[in-house]
Amino acid sequence: MECGIVGLPNVGKSTLFNALTAAGAQAANYPFCTIEPNVGIVAIPDPRLRQIESCIPTQKVIPAAMRLVDIAGLVKGASEGAGLGNKFLSHIREVDAILHVVRCFADPDVTHVDGSVDPIRDIGTIETELMIADLQVAEGLLDKAQRTARAGDKEAKARAELLERCLASLNASKPLRSLELTPEEAKELRSLGMITAKRVLFVANVDESDPKGSGPLVQKVREYASSHGGDVVVVCAKIESELAELNEADRNEMLASLGMGEPALATVARAAYRLLGLQSYFTAGEKEIRAWTVHAGATAPQAAGVIHTDFERGFIRAEIYAVPDLTELGSEKAIREAGRLRVEGKSYVMRDGDVCHFLFNV
């Protein structure tokens, strides 16, 4: 699963990407510095892994991860090709969800493409370009679907009806994520690669003097997100890039001096993970403790299949317990003796944070 980072040039996208992926490189201060999309793997910080390790000694701990794509800055006219916009828009179509970085800081040394800092105007610029790009695609797809539908193709007829609704929404300046869809329609829309159908997380990039985002610029973003069904996380990309380059001891010292319990990027990573509709379950043993990624709503056999397809094919049952029970009782043996180990079958729906042993036969 992939998240794509979008935004205007010089809002801090690449700085945020580098900090998230611990790449350490700094983005140049001019538009279109990222000519090709950078792809990185982002670990999902999860304190439960260390809680498990405190009770089950192991050789290594492996967190969950997701792919992150840094896409060069979009500008007004991107849907018409401005700033290589069409090329970059094609990359956005390939991701599963969007992190929209919004500049909420003033800095005379960092130029703004529109000459001033206005987060709502900036959000509107990006949203408009994405809707125009989707409008162009929908018009082309509708013409094709209508021709096929006239030949009696029922699937094409349903697709044409969906595309007509998409066009009506886009022409009303409403992103496609605002449409109410059946599960079948939602699946069809995903297959069409519409950008504005993807879920969005707004990342407010703030000044060092306001790391918690209490200023008026961030408040405007929160109000916009609230009225448009979105979420907001606050980061200072400059601070986060500095933290990413420190060793653990120095990082903890800097966090303490800033009054922060953890890097804000941990919040971003977890929020993006949830944005994708993902959750984690754990396996634990002497060789490794590992977080595995599943979609919310996945069944036990589907979760087992993430480890190996044979586990799903030959699934018998799962033995499951909760991390709080482990930290309270101290060992898996004590959990069994206390009767807190659950035996679940094929219909069990996984809960975030389950610790599992799968039994299978192939």
C-alpha positions in Angstrom: 0.0 0.0 0.0 1.3 3.4 -0.9 0.7 7.0 0.2 1.7 9.9 -2.0 2.9 13.2 -0.6 1.5 16.2 -2.6 1.4 19.9 -2.2 2.7 23.1 -3.8 6.5 23.6 -4.2 8.4 24.7 -1.1 5.8 23.6 1.4 8.2 21.0 3.0 7.1 17.9 1.1 10.6 16.5 0.4 11.9 17.5 3.8 9.0 15.6 5.3 9.6 12.6 3.0 13.4 12.5 3.9 12.6 12.7 7.6 10.0 10.0 7.4 12.3 7.7 5.5 15.4 8.8 7.4 17.0 9.6 4.1 18.6 12.7 5.6 18.9 14.6 2.3 17.5 18.1 2.2 15.3 19.3 -0.6 16.6 22.2 -2.7 14.7 25.5 -2.2 13.2 25.8 -5.7 10.2 24.4 -7.6 10.3 21.0 -9.3 13.5 19.9 -7.5 12.0 16.4 -7.3 12.0 15.5 -11.0 11.2 11.8 -10.4 9.0 10.4 -7.6 11.1 9.2 -4.7 9.9 6.0 -3.1 10.7 5.0 0.5 9.7 2.5 3.1 8.3 4.1 6.3 8.3 2.1 9.5 5.1 2.5 11.6 6.2 3.3 15.2 4.3 1.0 17.6 5.1 0.9 21.3 3.4 -2.5 21.7 6.4 -4.1 20.0 8.6 -3.1 22.8 6.0 -4.2 25.4 6.0 -7.6 23.8 9.8 -7.8 23.7 9.9 -7.0 27.4 8.2 -10.3 28.1 9.4 -12.4 25.2 13.2 -12.1 24.5 13.9 -12.2 20.8 16.6 -11.8 18.2 15.0 -9.0 16.3 11.9 -6.7 16.2 10.3 -5.9 12.9 7.7 -3.1 12.7 4.9 -2.7 10.1 5.8 -0.5 7.2 4.2 1.2 4.2 5.5 2.7 0.9 5.7 6.5 0.6 6.0 8.3 -2.7 7.3 11.9 -2.8 5.8 13.6 -5.9 7.2 16.9 -7.2 5.4 20.1 -6.3 2.2 20.8 -8.2 1.3 24.3 -9.4 -1.7 26.1 -10.8 -2.2 24.7 -14.3 -0.7 21.3 -13.5 -3.7 19.5 -15.1 -2.8 21.3 -18.3 0.8 20.3 -18.1 2.3 23.3 -16.2 5.4 22.4 -14.3 5.4 18.9 -15.8 2.1 18.5 -14.0 0.6 15.8 -16.2 3.6 13.6 -15.5 3.4 14.1 -11.8 -0.4 13.6 -11.8 0.0 10.2 -13.3 2.1 9.2 -10.3 -0.6 10.3 -7.9 -3.1 8.0 -9.7 -1.0 5.0 -8.7 -1.1 5.6 -4.9 -3.8 4.4 -2.5 -4.1 7.6 -0.4 -2.7 11.1 -0.3 -0.8 13.1 2.3 -1.4 16.8 1.4 1.3 18.9 2.9 0.2 22.5 3.6 2.5 25.3 4.4 1.6 27.0 7.7 4.8 28.9 8.4 6.3 32.2 7.2 10.0 32.3 6.2 11.5 35.0 4.0 14.2 32.6 2.9 11.8 30.1 1.6 10.0 31.4 -1.4 6.2 30.8 -2.0 5.1 30.3 -5.6 2.1 32.7 -5.0 4.1 35.2 -3.0 2.4 34.8 0.3 1.4 32.1 2.9 -2.3 31.2 2.7 -3.0 27.6 3.5 -6.7 27.6 2.3 -5.8 29.2 -1.0 -3.0 26.6 -1.4 -5.3 23.7 -0.6 -7.8 25.1 -3.1 -5.1 25.3 -5.8 -4.2 21.6 -5.4 -7.8 20.4 -5.1 -8.8 22.3 -8.2 -6.0 20.9 -10.3 -6.8 17.3 -9.1 -10.5 17.8 -9.9 -9.7 19.1 -13.4 -7.4 16.2 -14.0 -10.2 13.7 -12.9 -12.7 15.6 -15.0 -10.6 15.1 -18.1 -10.2 11.4 -17.5 -13.9 10.9 -16.6 -15.1 12.6 -19.8 -12.9 10.3 -21.9 -14.0 7.1 -20.0 -17.6 8.1 -20.2 -17.6 8.4 -24.0 -16.1 4.9 -24.3 -18.5 3.4 -21.7 -21.5 4.9 -23.4 -20.5 3.4 -26.8 -20.0 0.0 -25.2 -23.3 0.3 -23.3 -25.2 0.9 -26.5 -24.1 -2.6 -27.6 -25.9 -4.1 -24.6 -23.0 -4.5 -22.2 -24.5 -4.3 -18.7 -21.1 -3.6 -16.9 -20.5 -0.7 -19.3 -23.9 0.7 -18.6 -23.2 0.6 -14.9 -19.8 2.2 -15.4 -21.4 5.0 -17.6 -23.9 5.7 -14.9 -21.2 6.0 -12.3 -19.1 8.2 -14.5 -22.1 10.5 -15.0 -22.3 10.9 -11.3 -18.6 11.6 -11.1 -18.8 14.3 -13.7 -21.7 16.0 -11.9 -19.7 16.0 -8.7 -16.6 17.4 -10.3 -18.5 20.0 -12.2 -19.9 21.1 -8.9 -16.3 21.4 -7.5 -16.8 18.5 -5.2 -14.0 15.8 -5.0 -15.1 12.3 -5.8 -14.4 11.2 -2.2 -17.6 13.0 -1.2 -19.8 10.7 -3.3 -21.9 8.1 -1.5 -21.2 4.8 -3.2 -22.2 1.2 -2.8 -19.3 -1.2 -2.2 -19.4 -2.3 -5.9 -19.3 1.3 -7.1 -16.4 2.1 -4.7 -14.5 -0.8 -6.1 -15.2 0.3 -9.7 -14.2 3.9 -8.9 -10.9 2.7 -7.4 -10.1 0.7 -10.6 -10.5 4.0 -12.6 -7.6 5.6 -10.8 -9.5 8.8 -9.9 -7.3 11.1 -7.8 -10.0 12.9 -5.8 -11.6 9.6 -4.8 -8.6 8.8 -2.6 -8.6 9.6 1.1 -6.6 12.6 2.1 -4.7 13.5 5.3 -3.7 17.2 5.6 -0.2 17.6 7.1 0.2 21.1 8.4 3.9 22.0 8.3 4.5 24.6 11.0 7.3 26.9 12.2 9.7 25.9 14.9 8.1 28.4 17.3 4.7 26.6 17.0 5.4 22.8 17.0 1.9 22.0 18.3 0.1 24.0 15.7 -1.8 26.4 18.0 -1.5 29.3 15.5 -4.2 30.7 13.3 -2.9 29.2 10.0 -3.2 25.7 11.3 -6.6 26.4 12.8 -7.8 27.4 9.3 -6.6 24.0 8.0 -8.4 22.2 10.8 -11.6 24.1 10.0 -11.3 23.2 6.3 -10.6 19.6 7.0 -13.5 19.3 9.4 -15.9 20.7 6.8 -14.5 18.5 4.1 -14.4 15.2 5.9 -10.6 15.2 6.4 -8.1 14.8 9.2 -5.1 17.0 10.1 -1.7 16.2 11.7 0.8 18.9 12.7 4.5 18.7 12.1 7.5 20.9 11.9 9.4 19.3 9.1 12.6 21.3 10.0 12.6 19.9 13.5 11.7 16.4 12.3 14.6 16.4 9.8 17.0 17.3 12.6 15.6 14.6 14.8 15.9 12.0 12.1 19.7 12.6 11.8 20.4 12.1 15.6 21.3 9.0 17.4 18.7 7.7 20.0 20.3 9.4 23.0 20.6 12.8 21.4 17.1 12.5 19.8 15.6 11.8 23.2 17.4 14.7 24.7 16.1 17.0 21.9 12.6 15.7 22.3 12.7 16.4 26.0 13.9 19.9 25.5 11.0 20.5 23.1 8.4 18.9 25.4 7.7 16.2 22.9 7.2 12.5 23.9 8.0 11.3 20.4 8.8 12.7 17.0 5.7 14.1 15.3 6.4 11.9 12.4 5.3 8.9 14.4 1.9 10.5 14.5 2.0 11.1 10.8 3.0 7.5 10.0 0.3 6.1 12.2 -2.3 8.4 10.8 -1.3 7.5 7.2 -1.5 3.8 8.1 -5.1 4.3 9.4 -5.9 6.4 6.4 -5.2 3.4 4.2 -7.6 1.3 6.4 -4.8 -0.8 7.8 -4.1 -2.3 11.2 -1.5 -4.6 12.7 -1.3 -7.9 14.4 1.8 -9.5 15.9 3.6 -12.8 16.0 6.2 -13.3 18.7 8.9 -15.8 19.3 12.6 -16.3 20.0 13.7 -15.5 16.4 11.6 -12.4 15.9 8.7 -10.2 17.1 6.9 -8.8 14.0 4.0 -6.6 13.2 2.0 -7.8 10.2 -0.3 -5.5 8.2 -3.9 -6.4 7.3 -6.9 -4.4 6.2 -9.4 -3.6 9.0 -12.1 -6.3 8.8 -9.7 -9.0 7.7 -10.5 -12.5 8.9 -8.1 -14.8 10.7 -7.4 -16.9 7.6 -6.8 -13.8 5.6 -4.4 -12.5 8.2 -2.5 -15.8 8.2 -2.2 -15.6 4.4 -0.2 -12.4 4.8 2.6 -14.5 6.3 2.3 -17.3 3.7 -0.5 -18.3 1.3 -0.2 -21.9 2.7 -1.3 -20.6 6.1 -4.5 -19.3 4.6 -5.2 -22.3 2.4 -4.7 -24.8 5.3 -6.0 -22.7 8.1 -7.3 -24.6 11.1 -7.5 -22.1 13.9 -5.7 -19.2 15.6 -4.6 -18.9 19.2 -4.8 -15.2 20.1 -4.1 -13.0 23.1 -3.9 -9.3 23.9 -0.7 -7.3 24.6 -2.1 -5.8 27.9 -2.6 -9.4 29.1 1.0 -10.2 28.2 2.4 -7.2 30.1 0.2 -7.9 33.1 0.9 -11.6 33.4 4.5 -11.6 32.0 4.5 -14.6 29.7 2.5 -16.7 27.2 2.5 -19.6 29.7 0.9 -17.4 32.3 -1.7 -16.3 29.8 -2.6 -19.9 29.0 -2.8 -20.8 32.7 -5.1 -17.8 33.4 -7.5 -18.8 30.6 -6.9 -15.6 28.6 -5.7 -17.3 25.4 -8.5 -17.3 22.9 -9.0 -20.0 20.2 -10.6 -18.5 17.1 -11.8 -20.1 13.9 -12.2 -19.1 10.2 -14.9 -16.5 10.8 -12.9 -14.5 13.4 -12.4 -10.8 12.4 -9.0 -9.6 13.5 -8.6 -6.9 16.1 -5.8 -4.3 16.0 -3.0 -5.5 18.2 -3.9 -9.2 18.4 -0.9 -11.5 19.1 -1.3 -14.7 17.1 -0.2 -18.3 16.6 -1.7 -19.8 13.5 -2.3 -23.6 13.2 -2.6 -24.9 9.7 -2.3 -28.1 7.6 -1.5 -28.4 3.9 
